[in-house]
Amino acid sequence: MPANSLSKVGIIGYGLGHVFNDVCASMWFTYLLLFFQKVLTFNRTNSGLLMLVGQLADGISTTLVGLLAEKFSYFWIVRAYGKRKSCHLLGSLCVTISFPFIFLPCLWPSLDEQSQMIYYSCFVVVFQFGWAATQISHLSLITDLTECEDFRTTLTSVRYGFTVISNILVYLTTWVFFGVGDGNQSVGYEDTDKFRNIMLVGMGIGISATFGFHIIVKEPSEEKKDELSPFSIEKSAVSTPKIGILSWLSNPKLYLIAAIYMSTRLFVNLSQAYIPFYLQDSLMVSATYLAIIPLIMFSSSFLTSMLASLSNKHLGRPLTWILGAMIGCAAALYIQLGAGSFLVQYGIFFVAVFIGASSCVLLITSLGLTADLIGDNTESSALIYGLMSCTDKLANGLAVVFIQRQIPCLKLYELPELEETLSTVPHDCVSEAPTGMPVEPNGRCFSFYQDVLFYSTGGSAVFGAVFVLLLISIAFVKRKQRGNEVV
């Protein structure tokens, strides 16, 4: 496989390599909190802590995998098969043996909730290690397969395209099992089998895609990576020294791009995690919307992915990211200001389209910025992607725990906590009705998830835009200094 070109089949094969991760991530971010709070009836704090455990495990795993990935090739079988693909295979096996148990009731239902937290945390840690190993090895392959910036952008776009397809398949499956046209509003324990079936279908799709990736994609050998190509002839005259971890940590650009990547992931993941609660507890629409709205979001992402690649090529990455952030801010404003039947019947679909398009642009551009930062230092690719992912996971985990602790509504399954917390709960969020819903329709309970989406999407977009502008300013100053030196 040439260093700077891939066949169309090879490009598709590369895209298949992250489908298993994408399917699991779709269920993790979209339905984990919903499943544990409304189906398994865990209290809101423990549900958030479980996600934090996962995010911390993922962050630590990505850093370790990034640091140790280059040493992984000491084993002869790894050198023979390829260090990236070997790491990918190990990660996929870990995901296979752990993920199913996360979306199933505890094998020992008599355990109390705290004991079940330990039970689920064990599977979550194994799953997140596997997920991290698969993600880092797959991302690192981009810089191994090609040295061309435009071709790297193409691979990133194809990777994101398959991410969108994976999510669409998950939401279509959810739509089927929750019943097309089913008018049931709330999700509860009786939906356990539905989540199990969705998980099993997703596992089948992911394992099949992983199998295709390992058959189609041939990882270049270390000798082949060093072969001269049209893009590296000029570089061959001067040997590029390897950059160590301390050199990377002293590079200010690393922190700027890490902040941009973190903002992107906060936007994508928090919107994905809390859209179901917004639909269920704020808009109170049918349970089928748990599939329909995310499906529209990722369909919009898929249609936007090619435009995002063109924009990156012709407008540049910083400007493209700013445009994506503006689309996200527009969606956040409509969530906060929109009201009435129009929002429920039509407006929510516009919100889904805007969030999907924004997520696509931000994610493709952030990954492109990261690949540009690595440049020719492909030996550091696993380390850099690991550091980026660690920052993202830690921020998302802490954000989820913070949000979970702010939830004002008391559901009936949290009655053991009632005596301790009743005095601190707003009056309009306490209900004696069998549904556990607040009596006053305009109280904090109904607006809480609306506020969560507004601040998480709009705030993340604005926060990231600040660092993009700093990146543009630094580049401008450097160009001006070089111009003065020439004069």
C-alpha positions as CSV (number, residue, x, y, z in Angstrom):
1,M,0.0,0.0,0.0
2,P,1.7,3.2,-1.1
3,A,2.5,5.7,1.6
4,N,0.4,8.4,0.0
5,S,-2.5,6.7,-1.7
6,L,-5.2,4.2,-0.9
7,S,-7.6,2.4,-3.1
8,K,-11.3,3.2,-2.7
9,V,-11.7,-0.2,-1.1
10,G,-8.9,0.6,1.3
11,I,-10.5,3.9,2.2
12,I,-13.8,2.1,3.0
13,G,-11.9,-0.5,4.9
14,Y,-10.2,2.1,7.0
15,G,-13.6,3.7,7.8
16,L,-14.9,0.3,9.0
17,G,-12.2,0.2,11.7
18,H,-14.0,2.5,14.1
19,V,-17.6,1.3,13.5
20,F,-17.6,-0.9,16.6
21,N,-16.4,2.0,18.8
22,D,-18.9,4.3,17.2
23,V,-21.9,2.0,17.8
24,C,-20.9,1.5,21.5
25,A,-20.2,5.2,21.9
26,S,-23.6,6.1,20.5
27,M,-25.3,3.9,23.1
28,W,-23.0,5.0,25.8
29,F,-23.5,8.8,25.4
30,T,-27.1,8.7,24.2
31,Y,-28.7,6.1,26.4
32,L,-26.4,5.2,29.4
33,L,-27.9,7.9,31.7
34,L,-31.4,7.2,30.5
35,F,-31.0,3.4,30.9
36,F,-29.6,3.6,34.5
37,Q,-32.0,6.3,35.7
38,K,-35.2,5.3,34.1
39,V,-34.8,1.6,33.4
40,L,-32.6,0.3,36.2
41,T,-33.8,3.1,38.5
42,F,-30.4,4.1,39.8
43,N,-30.4,7.5,41.5
44,R,-29.2,10.4,39.5
45,T,-25.9,10.8,41.3
46,N,-24.8,7.2,40.9
47,S,-25.7,7.3,37.2
48,G,-23.5,10.3,36.7
49,L,-20.7,8.8,38.8
50,L,-20.8,5.7,36.6
51,M,-20.3,7.8,33.5
52,L,-17.4,9.6,35.3
53,V,-15.8,6.3,36.1
54,G,-16.0,5.4,32.4
55,Q,-14.6,8.8,31.3
56,L,-11.7,8.6,33.8
57,A,-10.9,5.1,32.8
58,D,-10.9,6.1,29.2
59,G,-8.8,9.2,29.8
60,I,-6.2,7.2,31.7
61,S,-6.3,4.4,29.1
62,T,-5.8,6.7,26.2
63,T,-2.7,8.3,27.9
64,L,-1.2,4.9,28.7
65,V,-1.9,3.6,25.2
66,G,-0.4,6.7,23.7
67,L,2.7,6.4,25.8
68,L,3.2,2.6,25.3
69,A,1.9,2.2,21.7
70,E,5.3,2.7,20.1
71,K,6.8,0.0,22.5
72,F,4.0,-2.4,21.6
73,S,6.1,-3.5,18.5
74,Y,8.7,-5.3,20.7
75,F,6.7,-8.5,20.3
76,W,7.5,-10.3,17.0
77,I,3.8,-11.2,16.4
78,V,2.9,-7.5,16.7
79,R,5.7,-6.6,14.2
80,A,4.4,-9.2,11.8
81,Y,0.7,-8.1,11.9
82,G,1.3,-4.4,12.5
83,K,1.5,-2.5,15.8
84,R,-1.6,-0.3,15.0
85,K,-3.8,-3.3,13.9
86,S,-2.6,-5.4,16.8
87,C,-3.5,-2.7,19.3
88,H,-6.8,-2.3,17.5
89,L,-7.5,-6.0,17.7
90,L,-6.8,-6.2,21.4
91,G,-9.1,-3.2,22.1
92,S,-11.9,-4.8,20.0
93,L,-11.7,-8.0,22.0
94,C,-11.9,-6.0,25.3
95,V,-15.0,-4.2,24.1
96,T,-16.6,-7.5,23.0
97,I,-16.4,-9.2,26.4
98,S,-17.4,-6.2,28.4
99,F,-19.9,-3.9,26.7
100,P,-22.9,-6.3,26.6
101,F,-23.0,-6.4,30.4
102,I,-23.4,-2.6,30.7
103,F,-26.8,-2.6,29.1
104,L,-28.1,-5.7,30.9
105,P,-29.6,-6.0,34.4
106,C,-27.1,-7.1,37.0
107,L,-26.6,-10.9,37.1
108,W,-27.1,-10.8,40.8
109,P,-30.3,-8.6,41.2
110,S,-30.4,-9.0,45.0
111,L,-27.3,-6.8,45.3
112,D,-27.9,-3.3,46.6
113,E,-27.3,-0.3,44.4
114,Q,-23.8,0.5,45.7
115,S,-22.7,-3.1,45.1
116,Q,-24.1,-3.0,41.6
117,M,-22.1,0.2,41.1
118,I,-19.0,-1.9,41.7
119,Y,-20.3,-4.6,39.4
120,Y,-21.0,-2.3,36.5
121,S,-17.8,-0.2,37.1
122,C,-15.6,-3.3,36.5
123,F,-17.2,-3.9,33.0
124,V,-17.1,-0.1,32.3
125,V,-13.3,0.0,33.0
126,V,-12.5,-3.0,30.7
127,F,-14.8,-1.5,28.0
128,Q,-13.2,1.9,28.2
129,F,-9.7,0.5,28.0
130,G,-10.7,-1.5,24.9
131,W,-12.4,1.6,23.4
132,A,-9.3,3.7,24.0
133,A,-6.9,1.2,22.5
134,T,-9.1,0.9,19.4
135,Q,-9.6,4.6,19.0
136,I,-5.9,5.6,19.4
137,S,-4.6,2.9,17.1
138,H,-7.2,3.8,14.4
139,L,-6.5,7.5,14.6
140,S,-2.7,6.8,14.5
141,L,-3.1,4.9,11.3
142,I,-4.1,8.1,9.5
143,T,-0.5,9.5,9.8
144,D,1.0,6.1,9.0
145,L,-1.0,5.6,5.8
146,T,-0.3,9.0,4.2
147,E,1.8,12.1,4.5
148,C,-0.5,14.2,2.3
149,E,-2.5,16.8,4.4
150,D,-5.5,16.7,1.9
151,F,-5.5,12.9,2.0
152,R,-5.4,12.8,5.7
153,T,-8.5,15.1,5.7
154,T,-10.2,12.7,3.4
155,L,-9.5,9.8,5.7
156,T,-10.8,11.9,8.7
157,S,-13.9,12.7,6.7
158,V,-14.5,9.0,5.8
159,R,-13.9,8.1,9.4
160,Y,-16.5,10.6,10.5
161,G,-18.9,9.5,7.8
162,F,-18.8,6.0,9.1
163,T,-19.3,7.4,12.6
164,V,-22.5,9.0,11.4
165,I,-23.6,5.8,9.6
166,S,-23.0,3.8,12.8
167,N,-25.1,6.2,14.9
168,I,-27.9,6.2,12.3
169,L,-28.0,2.4,12.4
170,V,-28.2,2.5,16.2
171,Y,-31.1,5.0,16.2
172,L,-32.9,3.1,13.4
173,T,-32.6,0.0,15.5
174,T,-33.9,1.9,18.5
175,W,-36.8,3.2,16.5
176,V,-37.7,-0.3,15.4
177,F,-37.7,-1.8,19.0
178,F,-39.5,1.1,20.5
179,G,-42.1,0.8,17.9
180,V,-42.6,3.1,14.9
181,G,-45.6,5.2,15.7
182,D,-45.8,4.0,19.3
183,G,-47.4,6.8,21.4
184,N,-45.9,5.7,24.8
185,Q,-44.3,8.7,26.4
186,S,-42.0,7.5,29.2
187,V,-39.3,4.9,29.4
188,G,-39.2,2.5,32.3
189,Y,-38.2,-1.0,33.6
190,E,-40.5,-2.7,31.1
191,D,-38.1,-1.5,28.4
192,T,-35.2,-3.6,29.6
193,D,-35.6,-6.1,26.8
194,K,-35.7,-3.4,24.2
195,F,-32.3,-2.0,25.3
196,R,-30.9,-5.5,25.4
197,N,-32.0,-6.1,21.8
198,I,-30.6,-2.7,20.6
199,M,-27.3,-3.6,22.2
200,L,-27.1,-7.1,20.6
201,V,-27.9,-5.7,17.1
202,G,-25.2,-3.0,17.6
203,M,-22.7,-5.7,18.7
204,G,-23.4,-7.7,15.6
205,I,-22.8,-4.6,13.3
206,G,-19.6,-3.7,15.2
207,I,-18.0,-7.1,15.1
208,S,-18.8,-7.5,11.4
209,A,-17.2,-4.1,10.6
210,T,-14.1,-4.9,12.7
211,F,-13.7,-8.2,10.8
212,G,-13.9,-6.3,7.5
213,F,-11.3,-3.7,8.6
214,H,-8.7,-6.3,9.6
215,I,-9.1,-8.1,6.2
216,I,-9.0,-5.1,4.0
217,V,-6.5,-2.7,5.6
218,K,-2.8,-3.5,5.3
219,E,-0.7,-1.5,7.7
220,P,2.6,-0.3,6.1
221,S,5.7,-2.0,7.5
222,E,8.2,0.2,9.3
223,E,10.5,-0.1,6.3
224,K,7.8,0.9,3.9
225,K,6.9,4.0,6.0
226,D,10.5,5.1,5.5
227,E,10.4,4.7,1.7
228,L,10.7,7.9,-0.4
229,S,7.6,9.3,-1.8
230,P,6.8,12.4,-3.9
231,F,5.9,14.2,-0.7
232,S,9.0,13.2,1.2
233,I,11.9,13.6,-1.3
234,E,12.7,17.2,-0.1
235,K,12.6,16.1,3.5
236,S,15.0,13.2,2.9
237,A,18.0,15.6,2.8
238,V,17.5,16.6,6.4
239,S,16.7,14.0,9.0
240,T,13.8,15.1,11.2
241,P,14.7,14.5,14.9
242,K,12.1,12.7,17.0
243,I,10.2,15.0,19.4
244,G,10.0,13.7,23.0
245,I,7.1,14.1,25.4
246,L,8.8,17.0,27.3
247,S,9.2,18.9,24.0
248,W,5.5,18.3,23.2
249,L,4.4,19.5,26.6
250,S,6.4,22.7,26.2
251,N,4.7,23.5,22.9
252,P,1.9,26.1,23.5
253,K,0.1,25.0,20.3
254,L,-0.6,21.6,22.0
255,Y,-2.6,23.2,24.7
256,L,-4.6,25.5,22.3
257,I,-5.6,22.5,20.1
258,A,-6.3,20.4,23.2
259,A,-8.7,23.1,24.4
260,I,-10.4,23.3,20.9
261,Y,-10.7,19.5,20.8
262,M,-12.1,19.4,24.4
263,S,-14.7,22.0,23.5
264,T,-15.7,20.1,20.4
265,R,-16.2,16.9,22.4
266,L,-18.1,18.7,25.1
267,F,-20.5,20.1,22.5
268,V,-21.0,16.7,20.8
269,N,-21.2,14.4,23.8
270,L,-23.2,16.6,26.2
271,S,-25.8,17.4,23.5
272,Q,-26.0,13.6,22.7
273,A,-26.3,12.6,26.3
274,Y,-29.0,15.1,27.4
275,I,-31.2,15.3,24.2
276,P,-33.1,12.2,25.4
277,F,-33.9,13.9,28.8
278,Y,-34.8,17.1,27.1
279,L,-37.3,15.2,25.0
280,Q,-38.7,13.1,27.8
281,D,-38.8,15.6,30.7
282,S,-38.9,19.1,29.1
283,L,-40.9,18.6,25.8
284,M,-42.6,15.3,27.0
285,V,-42.9,13.9,23.6
286,S,-43.3,10.2,22.5
287,A,-40.6,7.7,23.4
288,T,-40.0,7.1,19.6
289,Y,-38.5,10.6,19.5
290,L,-35.5,9.1,21.5
291,A,-34.6,7.5,18.1
292,I,-36.1,10.1,15.7
293,I,-34.3,13.2,16.9
294,P,-30.8,11.6,17.2
295,L,-31.4,10.0,13.8
296,I,-32.0,13.4,12.3
297,M,-29.0,14.8,14.0
298,F,-26.6,12.3,12.6
299,S,-28.3,12.3,9.1
300,S,-27.6,16.0,9.1
301,S,-24.0,15.3,10.1
302,F,-23.6,12.8,7.3
303,L,-24.8,15.3,4.7
304,T,-22.5,17.9,6.1
305,S,-19.4,15.8,6.3
306,M,-18.3,16.3,2.6
307,L,-19.0,20.1,2.8
308,A,-16.9,20.2,6.0
309,S,-14.0,18.6,4.1
310,L,-14.3,21.2,1.2
311,S,-14.5,24.0,3.7
312,N,-11.3,22.8,5.5
313,K,-9.5,22.7,2.2
314,H,-10.6,26.1,0.8
315,L,-11.3,28.2,3.9
316,G,-8.8,26.7,6.3
317,R,-9.4,24.9,9.5
318,P,-9.8,27.9,11.9
319,L,-12.4,29.6,9.9
320,T,-14.3,26.4,9.3
321,W,-14.3,25.7,13.1
322,I,-15.7,29.2,13.7
323,L,-18.5,28.6,11.1
324,G,-19.4,25.3,12.9
325,A,-19.5,27.1,16.2
326,M,-21.9,29.7,14.9
327,I,-24.3,27.0,13.7
328,G,-24.1,25.4,17.2
329,C,-24.8,28.8,18.9
330,A,-27.8,29.3,16.6
331,A,-29.2,25.9,17.8
332,A,-28.5,26.8,21.4
333,L,-30.3,30.1,21.2
334,Y,-33.4,28.4,19.6
335,I,-33.5,25.8,22.4
336,Q,-33.5,28.6,25.0
337,L,-35.8,31.0,23.3
338,G,-38.2,28.7,21.4
339,A,-41.5,27.8,23.1
340,G,-45.0,26.5,22.4
341,S,-46.5,23.9,20.1
342,F,-44.3,25.0,17.2
343,L,-41.2,24.0,19.0
344,V,-42.6,20.5,19.8
345,Q,-44.1,19.9,16.4
346,Y,-41.5,21.5,14.1
347,G,-38.8,23.4,15.9
348,I,-37.1,20.4,17.5
349,F,-36.4,19.1,14.1
350,F,-34.6,22.3,13.1
351,V,-32.6,22.1,16.3
352,A,-31.6,18.5,15.5
353,V,-30.4,19.5,12.0
354,F,-28.3,22.4,13.3
355,I,-26.7,20.4,16.2
356,G,-25.9,17.6,13.8
357,A,-24.3,19.9,11.2
358,S,-22.4,21.8,13.9
359,S,-21.1,18.6,15.5
360,C,-19.8,17.3,12.1
361,V,-18.0,20.5,11.2
362,L,-16.4,20.9,14.7
363,L,-15.3,17.3,15.0
364,I,-13.8,16.9,11.5
365,T,-11.9,20.2,11.8
366,S,-10.6,19.5,15.3
367,L,-9.3,16.1,14.2
368,G,-7.7,17.9,11.2
369,L,-6.0,20.4,13.5
370,T,-4.6,17.5,15.6
371,A,-3.3,15.8,12.5
372,D,-1.6,19.0,11.4
373,L,0.0,19.4,14.8
374,I,1.5,16.0,14.5
375,G,2.7,16.7,11.0
376,D,5.7,14.5,10.0
377,N,6.2,13.4,13.6
378,T,4.2,10.2,13.1
379,E,6.0,8.4,15.9
380,S,4.2,10.7,18.3
381,S,0.8,10.3,16.8
382,A,-0.5,7.9,19.5
383,L,0.8,10.1,22.3
384,I,-0.8,13.2,20.9
385,Y,-4.2,11.6,20.2
386,G,-4.0,10.0,23.7
387,L,-3.4,13.4,25.4
388,M,-6.2,15.0,23.4
389,S,-8.6,12.2,24.3
390,C,-7.6,12.3,28.0
391,T,-8.5,16.0,28.2
392,D,-11.8,15.4,26.5
393,K,-12.8,12.4,28.6
394,L,-11.9,14.1,31.9
395,A,-13.8,17.3,31.0
396,N,-16.9,15.3,29.8
397,G,-17.0,13.1,32.9
398,L,-16.8,16.1,35.3
399,A,-19.4,18.0,33.4
400,V,-21.8,15.1,33.6
401,V,-21.4,14.7,37.3
402,F,-21.9,18.4,37.8
403,I,-25.1,18.4,35.8
404,Q,-26.4,15.3,37.5
405,R,-26.0,16.8,40.9
406,Q,-28.0,19.9,39.8
407,I,-31.1,18.0,38.7
408,P,-33.9,19.6,40.7
409,C,-36.6,16.9,40.2
410,L,-37.3,14.1,42.6
411,K,-38.5,10.9,40.9
412,L,-40.5,8.3,42.8
413,Y,-37.6,5.8,42.6
414,E,-35.5,8.2,44.6
415,L,-37.8,8.2,47.6
416,P,-35.1,6.9,50.0
417,E,-33.3,10.2,49.5
418,L,-36.5,12.2,50.1
419,E,-36.1,13.0,53.8
420,E,-32.5,14.2,53.3
421,T,-33.1,16.4,50.3
422,L,-36.7,17.6,50.6
423,S,-35.8,20.9,52.3
424,T,-33.4,21.9,49.5
425,V,-35.7,21.1,46.6
426,P,-37.8,23.8,44.9
427,H,-41.5,23.5,45.8
428,D,-42.6,23.3,42.1
429,C,-40.4,20.2,41.6
430,V,-42.1,18.0,44.2
431,S,-45.1,16.1,43.2
432,E,-47.5,13.7,44.8
433,A,-48.8,12.5,41.5
434,P,-48.1,8.8,40.6
435,T,-45.9,9.9,37.6
436,G,-43.6,11.8,39.9
437,M,-43.8,14.8,37.5
438,P,-43.9,18.3,38.9
439,V,-47.3,20.0,39.3
440,E,-46.4,23.3,37.8
441,P,-45.6,23.0,34.0
442,N,-43.3,26.0,34.0
443,G,-41.2,25.0,37.0
444,R,-37.5,24.3,37.1
445,C,-38.0,20.6,36.4
446,F,-39.3,21.3,32.9
447,S,-36.7,24.0,32.0
448,F,-33.7,22.2,33.6
449,Y,-32.7,20.1,30.5
450,Q,-33.4,23.1,28.3
451,D,-30.9,25.1,30.2
452,V,-28.4,22.2,30.2
453,L,-28.5,22.0,26.4
454,F,-28.3,25.8,26.0
455,Y,-25.2,26.2,28.2
456,S,-23.5,22.9,27.2
457,T,-23.7,23.6,23.4
458,G,-23.5,27.4,23.3
459,G,-20.9,27.5,26.1
460,S,-18.7,24.9,24.5
461,A,-18.9,26.6,21.1
462,V,-18.0,30.0,22.5
463,F,-15.2,28.6,24.7
464,G,-13.6,26.8,21.8
465,A,-13.9,29.8,19.5
466,V,-11.8,31.8,21.9
467,F,-8.9,29.4,21.5
468,V,-9.4,29.2,17.7
469,L,-9.0,33.0,17.6
470,L,-5.9,32.7,19.7
471,L,-4.5,30.2,17.3
472,I,-5.3,32.6,14.4
473,S,-3.6,35.5,16.2
474,I,-0.4,33.5,17.0
475,A,-0.2,32.3,13.3
476,F,-0.6,35.9,12.2
477,V,2.1,37.3,14.5
478,K,4.5,34.5,13.4
479,R,3.9,35.3,9.7
480,K,4.4,39.0,10.3
481,Q,7.7,38.3,12.2
482,R,8.9,36.1,9.3
483,G,8.0,38.9,6.8
484,N,10.0,41.4,8.8
485,E,13.0,39.1,8.9
486,V,13.0,38.7,5.1
487,V,12.8,42.5,4.7
